[in-house]
Amino acid sequence: MSTDDMTEGEQSMQINPQRAEALAKNLSDVYQRVERGASGRKACAVQTPASLNQTLPAEHNVRLIAVSKLKPANDILALHQQSHSHLDFGENYAQELTEKAGLLPRSVRWHMIGALQTNKCKPLAEQVSNLYCVSSVDTSKKADALEKGRAALAQKQDLSNKLRVLVQVNTSGEAEKSGVEPEQTAELCRHVREKCPHLQLAGLMTIGAIARSQAAASNAESVNEDFVCLREVRDRVVQELGVAREELELSMGMSADYEAALAQGSDEVRVGTTIFGERPAKKDARVKEERAEEK
Ligand SMILES: *Cc1c(COP(=O)(O)O)cnc(C)c1O
């Protein structure tokens, strides 16, 4: 890429070649595991009765979101620009996402995966034109605010696509987890589909309980109840809203449990630590690392 094509933000960002190489290796390892996990599932689907098989999507690609929260934009640029040209990056904080989006190429597909305050929804959707998906919608107020922001953006520029949203479900029933209750999920999904013309209901997301993830990991026979729950909720939404099953993806699985999640039918995994390493404390995080000479 010539420097003429770069944004100012990119030009000011130095990429350490060793760091870039390590990141590329980590990403490629995760990709391989994801592919293995997804192909295992295809083999699984083949074993189901033919009648069931017809309801399963034939070719099934799994999306890997590289979760870059609290990591510098330099890391993202390294993975986006280099050999892999990875597209999907996930962030947890609206302001951090907005700042990074301003520094990085428009070709990045941003996923807002963190708990979102209602008052941050409209500005986020209005300011980040390459916001690809908001994975953490758990109230109709947040959906409405995202709708307003995306509508405002559409007024200003040609947008060919809707903003994808996932409804986050609190499958584990933990008080401190965000997400809509399983019983209320269909109603919220209906709201998005019927009242938010600039949003596309793309599926459901869960984080799940750490304890369940660990229990399932320590026993190859066991399944993670949170993942089972999300599938059941999806099936209920499909029934109640009369939408095609393939229209509703399941986003489940993080560093600790993405392979288990794939085995249980995940369409999208969100992996941070395994790709980028341990995260710094929020107060120590930098949106970008300056060039050495500017320090
Ligand atoms: C941070 C985060 C992840 C990634 O977690 P890792 O364990 O680092 O892979 C995935 N999903 C959500 C919602 C997150 O907040």
PDBQT file of the ligand as one rigid body, heavy atoms in Angstrom, charges set to zero:
ROOT
HETATM    1  C1  LIG A 301     -13.930  -9.434  25.949  1.00  0.00    +0.000 C 
HETATM    2  C2  LIG A 301     -15.018 -10.159  25.284  1.00  0.00    +0.000 A 
HETATM    3  C3  LIG A 301     -14.740 -11.277  24.473  1.00  0.00    +0.000 A 
HETATM    4  C4  LIG A 301     -13.356 -11.841  24.274  1.00  0.00    +0.000 C 
HETATM    5  O1  LIG A 301     -12.912 -12.447  25.440  1.00  0.00    +0.000 OA
HETATM    6  P1  LIG A 301     -11.559 -13.329  25.470  1.00  0.00    +0.000 P 
HETATM    7  O2  LIG A 301     -11.757 -14.213  26.630  1.00  0.00    +0.000 OA
HETATM    8  O3  LIG A 301     -10.444 -12.385  25.625  1.00  0.00    +0.000 OA
HETATM    9  O4  LIG A 301     -11.501 -14.069  24.194  1.00  0.00    +0.000 OA
HETATM   10  C5  LIG A 301     -15.807 -11.874  23.821  1.00  0.00    +0.000 A 
HETATM   11  N1  LIG A 301     -17.071 -11.428  23.967  1.00  0.00    +0.000 NA
HETATM   12  C6  LIG A 301     -17.375 -10.370  24.748  1.00  0.00    +0.000 A 
HETATM   13  C7  LIG A 301     -18.781  -9.928  24.842  1.00  0.00    +0.000 C 
HETATM   14  C8  LIG A 301     -16.359  -9.718  25.432  1.00  0.00    +0.000 A 
HETATM   15  O5  LIG A 301     -16.673  -8.682  26.212  1.00  0.00    +0.000 OA
ENDROOT
TORSDOF 0
